[in-house]
Amino acid sequence: MTDEPDNLVLQILRRVETRLTTMETKMDRIGEDVHDLKVRATHVEEGLAGVNRRLDRLDQRIERVETRLTLVDSPYGGVRE
């Protein structure tokens, strides 16, 4: 009769161990997914920064063209007539 409770406890401990192992595996996968998301977010931020730099350069070029065509006031004090 003393063997039965020990066996029951061992069975429960084995099930707990199995569940813990499963949870560890899932947590490892979640950690990898979070890492991948961080890497992708970094790439998106870098891409957005590149787009912003290009837009800034285009804005400067457009301002220069408008100034040369006298479509806007000159930044050097000249007034459009």
Buried (B, 14 or more C-beta within 10 A) or exposed (E): EEEEEEEEEEEEEEEEEEEEEEEEEEEEEEEEEEEEEEEEEEEEEEEEEEEEEEEEEEEEEEEEEEBEEEEEEEEEEEEEE
